[in-house]
């Protein structure tokens, strides 16, 4: 006998009673429980399966396969269950959240179709964000705001959400937003009065007022469509709290009122960019000074470790030195166990010159004829590399 779907009669029922008819082993150390009736919605229509428990054993998922509703538990949990009476407990908060978002998705898709003539071609109800993919190249901010305002109007008007079963009603009698499934004995049509008609097997609210709030977060191009991200109900409240906390932090950090955070941030970024330009100029000047000090009085190769320097500083010094000398210049950054070598002399090839020393010390590196850099696993190997190379270059 097929499982009686009580989640349609009572969209948000916290508890229920049923009979366990079968317990079936599944792959990956899981099992499926088949019930004569269920309050748990199986994944489908863009809505994920419910969570909850059967005789206090936690549900991992609920799936529908070949007309059967499978309540999936771990094999360990299912081992304690037996055919017979079962107490069902639904994760009501999660179901309510998904039901709010599913109804909100119908409302938003219907509104966008009415405002722009563009249809929703797919949707996804995520645990954090929900999306609809609209058959339009763009959905600009002014259109997003208009859709939000229209959704707010419909929520305040508390429009009824009606369910039609076809047959006995004729599905072609409804102005459906999308094509109904084929070869179904009964097609379930969800109507939001005056806003949307759509075939759907998900769970829905009794009226739009129960959605509470609906907020479009952003819209972006996606595979020739526009993906619209939205949240509804309590998620809007949580998002508002998060934004409020971050707004307070930003306001205090920038020392501006909350309403002037954008202006304050732009001013801060401009000031930071100016400081970075000044710092970069001073770093380059310092690198030129250090390069001159290294090269001065040394007509031949230069090999040196620069204490406390990082590889970025080494590169600045080396490039400055390369401008005033064609000799081989090898600089090490001991704290990062790295080195860099430079040489602009015609016919010189650092790859050949460094290969033996690098292999001898167990380092890794790569580069070109005029620039080479590498790294060592520890300071002893870096020191060994420098000593070996000094002897090779007769320094």
C-alpha angles and dihedrals in degrees: 000000000000117000115262108239105222092170088079094054093044109023094192111029113158096201139018143170126233145154121254104229101176142000112208127189117233134188123274094043094295136121137204125228117205116204133191089230134008142194090196119101115222119223112275146115092039092304119112123231122273127259128216135100144284112214086345092304109128121245117230095190145332119229136174116220126172091344094309124114109223118200102202122211134161113276089242093055093044091053089072093054127089134187110275139061117003134188113220122205120187126209090238098183092056094044092049090050093051092044091051091050095045091053090043090052091054090049094047094046091049092049094048090049090050095046101040107014088237119133130221109241100183141001141194130199107207130185091247107014133023124207142192124195111220123201093238133102091231144002105202125206095259090054090047091053092048090051091048092051092048090050090050090051092052092047092051090047088056093218116199119253109216130191121215123191115209113229115051081042119048111249092208089062090072126077093235120198091214138021113276121236118269129237094022118140091210126023116201113216119195115206126195100195111255094351114061148007116189136159106239140156096199132105119269142184124253094241140006092248088073090065088072100192137001124200130186108215101186146323127223140174113268126177094325092316134083118252112211119199118206144164132198142186118006092357088069089054092049091046090050091052091049092049090047093053092047090046090055091049092049092045092053094044094049093038093228133117116269091252091058099048093112092051091044093050093051090050090048092050091049091051091046092050090052091050090049091052090051092047092049092051091050092047090053091048091050091048090053091050092048091046092053090049090052096047098040112108093002112104093172136050119327121216118174144149115225109211117228092003122132124217092262091058091045090054092051092050093044095050091049091049091048089060093060101034136040092200125112108273120191119181127181131205102206096188091059095034089234137125139190129202130200134189130161097178114128113256095013119128117192092193092064093037095054101035097091095045092046093050093044092056097040098243132146128225150130145191144120138297092277102032132038134165135181148167138225132210094233143005094257092061091046090052090047090052093051092047093048092048092047090055091047091051090042093237 
